[in-house]
């Protein structure tokens, strides 16, 4: 174990957070048999449900309305019998709380990329769990705490206090991590980012996936600018379009590993070196994929992702709908030997859709699958001012070619029909949310 991690663990233990104990348990769990992980989840899930119905009357009322009664025995609780907890439910619950539900619990919040931040409480111990499993997952990509890493990441809109800023700098120094702000990722900032990479020479590069792809295309178009190539790259917060991984690896260097997480839970799943699905942080979270009726989806079937936090008693995140679509893999073992179940894929937000003139909706997932065949497109974004038309914003090396656009429009109309107005515009960069994430669809109405 490196000195940075030893120091960080010691500080966490001195503050009473149980950091070393939790990290030892996290490492042991990665070597358990799959049956042991399943048994652990069943015990923790039942305990979390009983605790939530006793601690939060609003959650108990929702369970009672759905089930007819609240459960009294953990052994009898099954996930499918319980209601789905939504962001709306969580906002209402948080607004009703006049004080923290547990001593020492503190407030955390999502970035609110949909325009509505979700606030919740978490305990210090649950925070240690999520940081520990995240570090374990990043270790599979060679980007664990202590490895020299550059994070191309968003920074708060409002600067933190001097004390908090000092604490953050100390934490990054102990973890051997440097942060490059994503507040603006203009061409000049991309040039500065390359200079930072050349000077800092990190072993690992971590960033939102969309920005990795933008940076890779910038490096491709400015040969010789990037002199240093990290050994490993971690894509976070959003997926890469088909072909995007190959572009990032070719121009930024290193092997790309994709992570999947949210602000509510931190790391939900992580690719291992085999790159065959996302290993779920199953000792911290219980993850389900359900269809539109809330029934468990079959392996490989796309559905809504639900997450239960097994370690945070301060918020009833039980079968919580994160807003993402995805699919589970079957129970076949991974070649890496990890015992955790896997998500086969994550396919974006439930709300990412294009509205058609007849009022029907077409999921934005198809856009990536359509545009992957057009190798001249480096990035795309749909802007929809109303349901009668869209503008497809395209990032390309060369000016738009009318012949190529005609073929692209014909392909898109196979799914969108003939009544939707489709325009195209070449842009130098794509619009982002305040968090720095690339928005695949922007709807005005």
C-alpha positions as a printed NumPy array, in Angstrom:
array([[  0.   ,   0.   ,   0.   ],
       [  1.427,   3.442,  -0.958],
       [  2.051,   6.193,   1.576],
       [ -0.71 ,   8.418,   0.177],
       [ -3.333,   5.776,   0.872],
       [ -1.884,   4.939,   4.309],
       [ -2.022,   8.616,   5.289],
       [ -5.576,   9.067,   3.971],
       [ -6.764,   5.942,   5.782],
       [ -5.159,   7.05 ,   9.025],
       [ -6.855,  10.448,   8.842],
       [-10.215,   8.798,   8.172],
       [ -9.767,   6.469,  11.139],
       [ -8.784,   9.337,  13.439],
       [-12.021,  11.108,  12.542],
       [-13.997,   8.017,  13.498],
       [-15.154,   7.079,   9.994],
       [-13.89 ,   3.47 ,  10.063],
       [-12.069,   3.951,   6.781],
       [ -9.471,   1.19 ,   7.14 ],
       [-12.067,  -1.353,   8.319],
       [-14.392,  -0.583,   5.419],
       [-11.617,  -0.73 ,   2.848],
       [-10.454,  -4.113,   4.152],
       [-14.004,  -5.426,   3.901],
       [-14.383,  -4.037,   0.394],
       [-11.251,  -5.857,  -0.76 ],
       [-12.379,  -9.118,   0.873],
       [-15.805,  -8.877,  -0.769],
       [-14.206,  -8.799,  -4.224],
       [-12.842, -12.289,  -3.509],
       [-16.024, -13.865,  -2.145],
       [-18.14 , -16.406,  -4.008],
       [-21.163, -15.04 ,  -5.94 ],
       [-23.512, -16.91 ,  -3.569],
       [-21.984, -15.088,  -0.611],
       [-22.554, -11.728,  -2.288],
       [-26.185, -12.623,  -3.006],
       [-26.754, -13.704,   0.6  ],
       [-25.145, -10.484,   1.848],
       [-27.418,  -8.395,  -0.354],
       [-30.553, -10.189,   0.85 ],
       [-29.7  ,  -9.539,   4.506],
       [-28.763,  -5.896,   3.926],
       [-31.793,  -5.253,   1.707],
       [-34.236,  -6.577,   4.3  ],
       [-32.556,  -4.598,   7.054],
       [-32.648,  -1.413,   4.995],
       [-36.374,  -1.78 ,   4.233],
       [-37.365,  -2.397,   7.851],
       [-35.24 ,   0.519,   8.979],
       [-36.779,   2.833,   6.355],
       [-40.421,   2.044,   7.185],
       [-39.685,   2.714,  10.854],
       [-37.661,   5.891,  10.287],
       [-39.585,   7.574,   7.464],
       [-43.404,   7.716,   7.761],
       [-43.706,   8.947,   4.165],
       [-41.887,   5.867,   2.893],
       [-43.968,   3.608,   5.14 ],
       [-47.157,   5.164,   3.72 ],
       [-45.976,   4.5  ,   0.17 ],
       [-45.152,   0.868,   0.997],
       [-48.487,   0.432,   2.759],
       [-50.395,   1.858,  -0.211],
       [-48.553,  -0.455,  -2.59 ],
       [-48.452,  -3.645,  -0.522],
       [-51.469,  -3.27 ,   1.767],
       [-49.243,  -3.388,   4.856],
       [-45.674,  -2.674,   5.871],
       [-43.374,  -5.708,   6.202],
       [-42.371,  -6.808,   9.688],
       [-39.934,  -9.619,   8.899],
       [-36.767,  -9.03 ,   6.877],
       [-36.645, -12.63 ,   5.665],
       [-39.999, -12.21 ,   3.898],
       [-39.055,  -9.069,   1.972],
       [-38.49 ,  -9.375,  -1.769],
       [-37.551,  -6.405,  -3.987],
       [-40.367,  -6.976,  -6.492],
       [-43.055,  -6.608,  -3.818],
       [-42.009,  -3.03 ,  -2.992],
       [-42.889,   0.243,  -4.753],
       [-40.446,   2.186,  -6.894],
       [-39.044,   5.275,  -5.168],
       [-38.879,   8.219,  -7.576],
       [-37.017,  11.507,  -7.664],
       [-40.332,  13.237,  -6.981],
       [-40.816,  11.064,  -3.896],
       [-37.318,  11.943,  -2.702],
       [-37.806,  15.676,  -3.215],
       [-41.048,  15.584,  -1.238],
       [-39.461,  13.567,   1.55 ],
       [-36.454,  15.875,   1.818],
       [-38.712,  18.942,   1.922],
       [-40.673,  17.387,   4.808],
       [-37.6  ,  16.777,   6.998],
       [-36.889,  19.506,   9.541],
       [-33.621,  18.009,  10.78 ],
       [-31.202,  15.254,   9.821],
       [-32.791,  11.808,  10.3  ],
       [-29.642,  10.537,  12.025],
       [-26.978,  12.242,  14.131],
       [-24.073,  13.338,  11.949],
       [-25.954,  12.837,   8.657],
       [-25.182,  15.535,   6.103],
       [-26.828,  16.87 ,   2.963],
       [-25.697,  15.906,  -0.516],
       [-27.287,  16.773,  -3.867],
       [-27.302,  15.788,  -7.517],
       [-26.155,  18.204, -10.171],
       [-29.701,  18.778, -11.385],
       [-28.967,  18.306, -15.098],
       [-32.729,  17.925, -15.631],
       [-33.3  ,  21.309, -13.965],
       [-34.374,  19.815, -10.639],
       [-31.593,  18.889,  -8.195],
       [-32.36 ,  16.005,  -5.853],
       [-31.207,  16.507,  -2.262],
       [-30.705,  13.76 ,   0.266],
       [-28.986,  12.874,   3.53 ],
       [-26.14 ,  10.434,   3.906],
       [-24.064,   9.187,   6.809],
       [-20.301,   9.424,   7.101],
       [-20.011,   5.641,   7.096],
       [-22.079,   5.294,   3.923],
       [-19.849,   7.904,   2.307],
       [-16.784,   5.851,   3.256],
       [-18.404,   2.822,   1.621],
       [-19.076,   4.606,  -1.65 ],
       [-15.557,   6.072,  -1.79 ],
       [-14.021,   2.672,  -1.   ],
       [-15.96 ,   0.791,  -3.707],
       [-15.216,   3.572,  -6.203],
       [-11.51 ,   3.291,  -5.488],
       [-11.73 ,  -0.478,  -5.864],
       [-13.434,  -0.113,  -9.242],
       [-10.946,   2.471, -10.468],
       [ -8.142,   0.134,  -9.39 ],
       [ -9.346,  -2.31 , -12.052],
       [ -8.453,   0.397, -14.583],
       [ -5.192,   1.317, -12.851],
       [ -6.554,   4.656, -11.592],
       [ -6.879,   3.979,  -7.882],
       [ -6.048,   6.395,  -5.101],
       [ -2.32 ,   7.129,  -5.046],
       [ -1.81 ,   6.649,  -8.792],
       [ -0.777,   9.866, -10.516],
       [ -4.057,  10.925, -12.149],
       [ -5.453,  13.937, -13.977],
       [ -9.181,  14.578, -13.597],
       [-10.761,  16.705, -16.34 ],
       [-13.775,  17.488, -14.226],
       [-16.42 ,  20.08 , -13.447],
       [-15.925,  22.58 , -10.644],
       [-18.595,  24.173,  -8.438],
       [-20.329,  27.248,  -9.84 ],
       [-19.858,  28.944,  -6.458],
       [-16.318,  28.712,  -5.049],
       [-16.052,  26.747,  -1.787],
       [-14.993,  28.355,   1.457],
       [-11.289,  28.737,   2.094],
       [-11.35 ,  25.893,   4.607],
       [-13.193,  23.537,   2.252],
       [-10.927,  24.467,  -0.669],
       [ -7.882,  23.684,   1.473],
       [ -9.411,  20.342,   2.476],
       [-10.082,  19.481,  -1.17 ],
       [ -6.525,  20.362,  -2.213],
       [ -5.148,  18.228,   0.622],
       [ -7.346,  15.284,  -0.383],
       [ -6.193,  15.522,  -3.997],
       [ -2.554,  15.793,  -2.922],
       [ -2.851,  12.709,  -0.723],
       [ -4.525,  10.808,  -3.567],
       [ -1.871,  12.03 ,  -6.065],
       [ -4.585,  13.585,  -8.217],
       [ -4.711,  16.878, -10.114],
       [ -7.902,  18.503, -11.407],
       [ -8.346,  20.449, -14.636],
       [-11.529,  22.53 , -14.615],
       [-14.207,  21.795, -17.2  ],
       [-16.106,  25.018, -16.574],
       [-15.389,  25.943, -20.183],
       [-13.909,  23.448, -22.637],
       [-13.209,  25.785, -25.521],
       [-10.504,  25.208, -28.105],
       [ -8.088,  27.265, -26.035],
       [ -8.941,  25.27 , -22.899],
       [ -8.345,  22.034, -24.81 ],
       [ -4.932,  23.38 , -25.778],
       [ -4.258,  24.202, -22.108],
       [ -5.424,  20.714, -21.134],
       [ -2.867,  19.16 , -23.485],
       [ -0.177,  21.35 , -21.923],
       [ -1.268,  20.175, -18.459],
       [ -1.074,  16.546, -19.557],
       [  2.42 ,  17.108, -20.976],
       [  3.619,  18.79 , -17.783],
       [  1.895,  16.633, -15.156],
       [  2.492,  13.321, -17.009],
       [ -0.269,  11.322, -15.287],
       [ -0.507,   7.562, -15.457],
       [ -4.324,   7.795, -15.501],
       [ -6.742,  10.239, -17.121],
       [-10.319,  10.499, -15.817],
       [-13.099,  12.605, -17.34 ],
       [-16.653,  12.746, -18.572],
       [-16.744,  10.517, -21.627],
       [-18.051,  13.207, -23.954],
       [-15.154,  15.479, -23.094],
       [-12.635,  12.681, -23.626],
       [-13.993,  12.262, -27.132],
       [-13.849,  16.025, -27.755],
       [-10.261,  16.174, -26.532],
       [ -9.278,  13.171, -28.659],
       [-10.708,  14.814, -31.787],
       [ -8.879,  18.036, -30.915],
       [ -5.593,  16.13 , -30.553],
       [ -6.24 ,  14.371, -33.865],
       [ -6.769,  17.729, -35.588],
       [ -3.672,  19.265, -33.95 ],
       [ -0.916,  16.671, -34.45 ],
       [  2.135,  16.983, -32.243],
       [  0.338,  19.006, -29.565],
       [ -0.03 ,  16.135, -27.081],
       [  3.327,  14.645, -26.131],
       [  2.285,  12.575, -23.101],
       [ -0.161,   9.67 , -23.297],
       [ -1.522,   8.161, -20.056],
       [ -1.463,   4.412, -19.641],
       [ -5.131,   4.208, -18.703],
       [ -8.246,   6.305, -19.293],
       [-11.516,   6.201, -17.345],
       [-14.713,   7.488, -18.939],
       [-17.356,   8.61 , -16.467],
       [-20.838,  10.126, -16.134],
       [-21.979,   9.389, -19.701],
       [-21.445,   6.777, -22.374],
       [-19.281,   6.91 , -25.472],
       [-21.   ,   6.636, -28.863],
       [-20.158,   3.61 , -31.009],
       [-16.616,   4.031, -32.276],
       [-15.815,   6.621, -29.62 ],
       [-13.669,   4.293, -27.533],
       [-11.412,   3.601, -30.521],
       [-10.96 ,   7.341, -31.216],
       [-10.072,   8.092, -27.58 ],
       [ -7.583,   5.226, -27.373],
       [ -5.951,   6.129, -30.687],
       [ -5.385,   9.822, -30.004],
       [ -5.14 ,  10.087, -26.211],
       [ -3.417,   6.742, -25.653],
       [ -4.008,   4.081, -23.058],
       [ -6.822,   1.62 , -22.567],
       [-10.314,   3.047, -21.953],
       [-12.412,   1.649, -19.094],
       [-15.973,   2.878, -18.706],
       [-17.559,   3.587, -15.342],
       [-21.216,   4.125, -14.474],
       [-22.341,   6.143, -11.51 ],
       [-24.62 ,   8.881, -10.202],
       [-24.356,  11.583,  -7.572],
       [-26.795,   9.664,  -5.389],
       [-24.592,   6.551,  -5.228],
       [-21.18 ,   7.396,  -6.716],
       [-19.858,   4.282,  -8.529],
       [-22.653,   1.898,  -9.57 ],
       [-20.647,  -0.22 , -11.99 ],
       [-17.205,  -0.436, -13.555],
       [-15.611,  -2.28 , -16.437],
       [-12.759,  -4.645, -15.679],
       [ -9.903,  -5.407, -18.078],
       [-12.172,  -7.724, -20.093],
       [-14.531,  -4.838, -20.982],
       [-17.584,  -7.109, -20.926],
       [-20.15 ,  -5.162, -18.952],
       [-20.09 ,  -3.145, -15.765],
       [-19.354,  -4.994, -12.506],
       [-21.923,  -3.665, -10.034],
       [-20.77 ,  -2.458,  -6.601],
       [-22.909,  -5.234,  -5.17 ],
       [-21.627,  -5.031,  -1.598],
       [-22.804,  -1.415,  -1.462],
       [-25.746,  -1.372,  -3.861],
       [-28.5  ,  -3.639,  -5.155],
       [-29.296,  -2.944,  -8.817],
       [-32.333,  -4.041, -10.83 ],
       [-33.53 ,  -3.475, -14.385],
       [-37.316,  -3.449, -14.836],
       [-39.692,  -3.034, -17.768],
       [-42.372,  -0.367, -18.127],
       [-44.701,  -2.293, -15.795],
       [-42.014,  -2.564, -13.127],
       [-41.373,  -6.271, -13.699],
       [-37.843,  -7.641, -13.72 ],
       [-36.414,  -7.45 , -17.223],
       [-34.76 , -10.467, -18.798],
       [-30.97 , -10.473, -19.284],
       [-30.138,  -8.312, -22.271],
       [-33.555,  -6.612, -22.252],
       [-33.428,  -2.82 , -22.01 ],
       [-35.321,  -1.385, -19.077],
       [-35.328,   1.182, -16.291],
       [-32.475,   0.984, -13.769],
       [-33.41 ,   0.851, -10.073],
       [-30.837,   1.157,  -7.294],
       [-31.045,   0.356,  -3.588],
       [-28.38 ,   1.824,  -1.306],
       [-27.559,  -0.949,   1.16 ],
       [-25.359,   1.19 ,   3.414],
       [-27.111,   4.554,   3.787],
       [-29.847,   4.586,   6.471],
       [-30.29 ,   8.363,   6.202],
       [-32.356,   8.232,   2.971],
       [-34.809,   5.553,   1.76 ],
       [-33.069,   4.917,  -1.541],
       [-34.903,   1.612,  -2.006],
       [-35.687,   0.615,  -5.589],
       [-34.864,   4.194,  -6.515],
       [-35.293,   5.028, -10.19 ],
       [-32.147,   6.872, -11.237],
       [-33.567,   7.859, -14.635],
       [-31.237,   5.721, -16.744],
       [-31.953,   2.875, -19.129],
       [-29.834,  -0.269, -19.27 ],
       [-29.736,  -4.052, -19.395],
       [-28.415,  -6.761, -17.088],
       [-26.122,  -9.583, -18.156],
       [-26.853, -13.205, -17.392],
       [-25.152, -14.929, -14.47 ],
       [-22.22 , -16.269, -16.484],
       [-18.902, -15.578, -14.708],
       [-16.492, -12.929, -15.949],
       [-12.98 , -13.968, -16.886],
       [-11.55 , -11.623, -14.252],
       [-13.065, -13.734, -11.462],
       [-15.017, -10.862,  -9.875],
       [-18.111, -12.239,  -8.079],
       [-20.335,  -9.205,  -8.674],
       [-23.243,  -9.234, -11.16 ],
       [-22.905,  -7.091, -14.262],
       [-24.848,  -4.537, -16.23 ],
       [-24.47 ,  -5.4  , -19.902],
       [-24.88 ,  -1.786, -20.957],
       [-26.173,   1.618, -19.93 ],
       [-28.145,   3.404, -22.615],
       [-28.768,   6.91 , -21.34 ],
       [-31.492,   8.841, -19.61 ],
       [-35.157,   7.824, -19.741],
       [-36.042,  11.414, -20.606],
       [-33.718,  11.644, -23.594],
       [-36.13 ,  11.449, -26.496],
       [-37.229,  13.255, -29.636],
       [-40.9  ,  14.186, -29.789],
       [-42.536,  13.568, -33.165],
       [-45.303,  15.701, -34.754],
       [-48.012,  13.171, -33.849],
       [-47.034,  13.427, -30.161],
       [-45.225,  10.091, -29.996],
       [-41.706,   9.828, -28.619],
       [-38.605,   8.271, -30.089],
       [-35.849,   7.395, -27.628],
       [-32.552,   9.133, -28.279],
       [-30.767,   5.792, -27.993],
       [-31.424,   5.136, -31.669],
       [-29.52 ,   8.291, -32.645],
       [-26.167,   6.898, -31.54 ],
       [-26.851,   3.603, -33.285],
       [-27.785,   5.465, -36.472],
       [-24.916,   7.914, -36.551],
       [-22.272,   5.314, -35.727],
       [-22.315,   4.277, -39.384],
       [-21.217,   7.764, -40.487],
       [-17.509,   7.874, -39.777],
       [-17.197,  11.546, -40.753],
       [-19.221,  12.571, -37.665],
       [-17.167,  13.175, -34.512],
       [-19.994,  14.373, -32.279],
       [-23.701,  15.098, -32.409],
       [-26.529,  16.717, -30.483],
       [-30.244,  17.115, -31.179],
       [-31.802,  20.538, -30.584],
       [-35.619,  20.49 , -30.639],
       [-37.439,  23.855, -30.355],
       [-40.856,  22.197, -30.879],
       [-42.254,  18.83 , -31.845],
       [-42.368,  19.703, -35.53 ],
       [-38.655,  20.021, -36.17 ],
       [-35.123,  19.336, -34.966],
       [-31.654,  20.634, -35.705],
       [-28.925,  18.025, -35.696],
       [-25.748,  19.703, -34.472],
       [-22.69 ,  17.961, -35.884],
       [-19.01 ,  18.167, -34.991],
       [-16.973,  17.286, -38.096],
       [-13.433,  17.797, -39.355],
       [-14.581,  18.98 , -42.778],
       [-17.421,  21.281, -43.865],
       [-20.776,  19.57 , -44.25 ],
       [-21.22 ,  17.832, -47.596],
       [-24.772,  18.035, -49.08 ],
       [-24.493,  14.535, -50.509],
       [-23.508,  13.014, -47.173],
       [-26.247,  14.97 , -45.378],
       [-28.857,  13.669, -47.83 ],
       [-27.884,  10.079, -47.012],
       [-27.898,  10.838, -43.266],
       [-31.34 ,  12.465, -43.448],
       [-32.745,   9.535, -45.426],
       [-31.437,   7.117, -42.789],
       [-32.906,   9.15 , -39.919],
       [-36.303,   9.424, -41.604],
       [-36.625,   5.652, -41.567],
       [-37.232,   6.074, -37.816],
       [-38.551,   9.63 , -37.581],
       [-40.964,   9.659, -40.501],
       [-41.435,  12.259, -43.23 ],
       [-43.356,  14.971, -41.358],
       [-40.599,  16.017, -38.931],
       [-38.45 ,  18.91 , -40.159],
       [-34.765,  17.954, -39.976],
       [-32.058,  20.601, -40.296],
       [-28.294,  20.217, -39.878],
       [-25.728,  22.591, -38.446],
       [-21.976,  22.231, -38.095],
       [-20.675,  23.358, -34.684],
       [-17.242,  23.494, -33.087],
       [-18.462,  22.098, -29.753],
       [-21.62 ,  20.698, -28.218],
       [-23.717,  22.363, -25.549],
       [-23.217,  21.063, -22.017],
       [-25.126,  21.047, -18.772],
       [-23.774,  23.071, -15.841],
       [-22.144,  19.856, -14.598],
       [-20.038,  19.631, -17.759],
       [-21.875,  16.633, -19.212],
       [-22.743,  16.634, -22.888],
       [-26.47 ,  16.836, -23.525],
       [-27.57 ,  14.399, -26.298],
       [-30.976,  16.043, -26.664],
       [-32.002,  19.622, -25.845],
       [-35.742,  20.264, -25.958],
       [-37.12 ,  23.765, -25.552],
       [-40.749,  22.769, -25.151]])
